[in-house]
Amino acid sequence: MNYTLRKLTDPTPEELEEIRAIFDIAFASERAFQSVVGPEKFPQILPILNRAQLIAGSLGGEIIIAADAANSNKIIGAIIWFGPGREIYDSDEQRKRALGPLMEVFPPEAKQWYAEVTPKMEAFKKASFGDRARTEWYLQRVGVLPDWQGKGVGTALIEEGRKRVGKHGIALQAVEPKNVSYYEYLGFKNKGHIDVQALHGDFTVTSLFWEP
Ligand SMILES: CC(C)(COP(=O)(O)OP(=O)(O)OC[C@H]1O[C@@H](n2cnc3c(N)ncnc32)[C@H](O)[C@@H]1OP(=O)(O)O)[C@@H](O)C(=O)NCCC(=O)NCCS
């Protein structure tokens, strides 16, 4: 299968929406966010979460896409990175344009839950990575269309990032055991896990770090 990788510079809203639609499909069974907002609201809020992450990535991070060369360069997968010194929702512009619209549709009880759990999650991140989640690269989100999964696209998107990090490492957090073992298979080291009780279910977050 023939695909190309491309870093988006100043993506248009249409391009971001095209990737958002890919993420909506790729993350349709994501458990962590579903456990937070509940299975009923999840399908409606997932696109808004994906849009928020993509707008944040376009403002403070980097987005790399994989496109199907044989089908009018339709996007088949994408990855969002935040480089050293940056993280998601860390600027007023990101908070206003990315987080703001997400918060508008967030159920009040989920907002309350986030407010309570955020200090714990921050402490866990610090215990796993020290300051390196912020001072090195952070892999925020990677998703590939189901028909294209298992064909090397995800690995190519991660490798493309790895080529660019120089002397830096890469931090990420994953929930699905399959994804944890995938990242370990790619050379990321397991830096510990935390069990999280959300309003609509429990899940485990695992920290992973790749040293150059
Ligand atoms: C996770 C994801 C991005 C990986 O992308 P992908 O293009 O499917 O990945 P690749 O084809 O490059 O690599 C997967 C292959 O690596 C190999 N592999 C993965 N884990 C492995 C392991 N532990 N041991 C040996 N081989 C392994 C397998 O060959 C696997 O293919 P398979 O699933 O058909 O067996 C993609 O599956 C996806 O979009 N999932 C849904 C969204 C998601 O969960 N994103 C990650 C959030 S942290």
Ligand as a Chemical Component Dictionary entry (heavy atoms), coordinates in Angstrom:
data_LIG
# 
_chem_comp.id                   LIG 
_chem_comp.type                 NON-POLYMER 
_chem_comp.pdbx_formal_charge   0 
_chem_comp.three_letter_code    LIG 
# 
loop_
_chem_comp_atom.comp_id 
_chem_comp_atom.atom_id 
_chem_comp_atom.alt_atom_id 
_chem_comp_atom.type_symbol 
_chem_comp_atom.charge 
_chem_comp_atom.model_Cartn_x 
_chem_comp_atom.model_Cartn_y 
_chem_comp_atom.model_Cartn_z 
_chem_comp_atom.pdbx_ordinal 
LIG C1  C1  C 0 -2.330 2.427  17.571 1  
LIG C2  C2  C 0 -2.307 2.752  16.067 2  
LIG C3  C3  C 0 -2.034 4.231  15.871 3  
LIG C4  C4  C 0 -1.164 1.933  15.440 4  
LIG O1  O1  O 0 -1.152 2.236  14.033 5  
LIG P1  P1  P 0 -1.011 1.075  12.933 6  
LIG O2  O2  O 0 -0.820 1.709  11.616 7  
LIG O3  O3  O 0 -2.129 0.108  13.089 8  
LIG O4  O4  O 0 0.361  0.407  13.456 9  
LIG P2  P2  P 0 1.448  -0.406 12.620 10 
LIG O5  O5  O 0 0.821  -1.118 11.470 11 
LIG O6  O6  O 0 2.569  0.510  12.316 12 
LIG O7  O7  O 0 1.920  -1.414 13.733 13 
LIG C5  C5  C 0 1.000  -2.396 14.222 14 
LIG C6  C6  C 0 1.701  -3.688 14.040 15 
LIG O8  O8  O 0 2.828  -3.683 14.911 16 
LIG C7  C7  C 0 3.051  -5.005 15.324 17 
LIG N1  N1  N 0 2.949  -5.080 16.779 18 
LIG C8  C8  C 0 2.213  -4.270 17.576 19 
LIG N2  N2  N 0 2.401  -4.609 18.860 20 
LIG C9  C9  C 0 3.263  -5.641 18.843 21 
LIG C10 C10 C 0 3.856  -6.434 19.837 22 
LIG N3  N3  N 0 3.620  -6.220 21.129 23 
LIG N4  N4  N 0 4.717  -7.411 19.483 24 
LIG C11 C11 C 0 4.977  -7.641 18.182 25 
LIG N5  N5  N 0 4.426  -6.931 17.179 26 
LIG C12 C12 C 0 3.607  -5.936 17.524 27 
LIG C13 C13 C 0 2.005  -5.889 14.700 28 
LIG O9  O9  O 0 2.501  -6.382 13.489 29 
LIG C14 C14 C 0 0.892  -4.884 14.445 30 
LIG O10 O10 O 0 0.053  -5.239 13.409 31 
LIG P3  P3  P 0 -1.292 -6.061 13.797 32 
LIG O11 O11 O 0 -2.099 -5.166 14.725 33 
LIG O12 O12 O 0 -1.950 -6.269 12.474 34 
LIG O13 O13 O 0 -0.819 -7.315 14.464 35 
LIG C15 C15 C 0 -3.637 2.349  15.370 36 
LIG O14 O14 O 0 -3.882 0.995  15.591 37 
LIG C16 C16 C 0 -4.838 3.171  15.801 38 
LIG O15 O15 O 0 -5.152 4.190  15.188 39 
LIG N6  N6  N 0 -5.555 2.701  16.838 40 
LIG C17 C17 C 0 -6.782 3.408  17.307 41 
LIG C18 C18 C 0 -6.441 4.712  17.965 42 
LIG C19 C19 C 0 -5.474 4.525  19.106 43 
LIG O16 O16 O 0 -5.690 3.707  19.985 44 
LIG N7  N7  N 0 -4.375 5.301  19.091 45 
LIG C20 C20 C 0 -3.313 5.239  20.076 46 
LIG C21 C21 C 0 -3.678 5.985  21.284 47 
LIG S1  S1  S 0 -2.370 5.860  22.500 48 
# 
loop_
_chem_comp_bond.comp_id 
_chem_comp_bond.atom_id_1 
_chem_comp_bond.atom_id_2 
_chem_comp_bond.value_order 
_chem_comp_bond.pdbx_ordinal 
LIG C1  C2  SING 1  
LIG C2  C3  SING 2  
LIG C2  C4  SING 3  
LIG C2  C15 SING 4  
LIG C4  O1  SING 5  
LIG O1  P1  SING 6  
LIG P1  O2  DOUB 7  
LIG P1  O3  SING 8  
LIG P1  O4  SING 9  
LIG O4  P2  SING 10 
LIG P2  O5  DOUB 11 
LIG P2  O6  SING 12 
LIG P2  O7  SING 13 
LIG O7  C5  SING 14 
LIG C5  C6  SING 15 
LIG C6  O8  SING 16 
LIG C6  C14 SING 17 
LIG O8  C7  SING 18 
LIG C7  N1  SING 19 
LIG C7  C13 SING 20 
LIG N1  C8  SING 21 
LIG N1  C12 SING 22 
LIG C8  N2  DOUB 23 
LIG N2  C9  SING 24 
LIG C9  C10 SING 25 
LIG C9  C12 DOUB 26 
LIG C10 N3  SING 27 
LIG C10 N4  DOUB 28 
LIG N4  C11 SING 29 
LIG C11 N5  DOUB 30 
LIG N5  C12 SING 31 
LIG C13 O9  SING 32 
LIG C13 C14 SING 33 
LIG C14 O10 SING 34 
LIG O10 P3  SING 35 
LIG P3  O11 DOUB 36 
LIG P3  O12 SING 37 
LIG P3  O13 SING 38 
LIG C15 O14 SING 39 
LIG C15 C16 SING 40 
LIG C16 O15 DOUB 41 
LIG C16 N6  SING 42 
LIG N6  C17 SING 43 
LIG C17 C18 SING 44 
LIG C18 C19 SING 45 
LIG C19 O16 DOUB 46 
LIG C19 N7  SING 47 
LIG N7  C20 SING 48 
LIG C20 C21 SING 49 
LIG C21 S1  SING 50 
# 
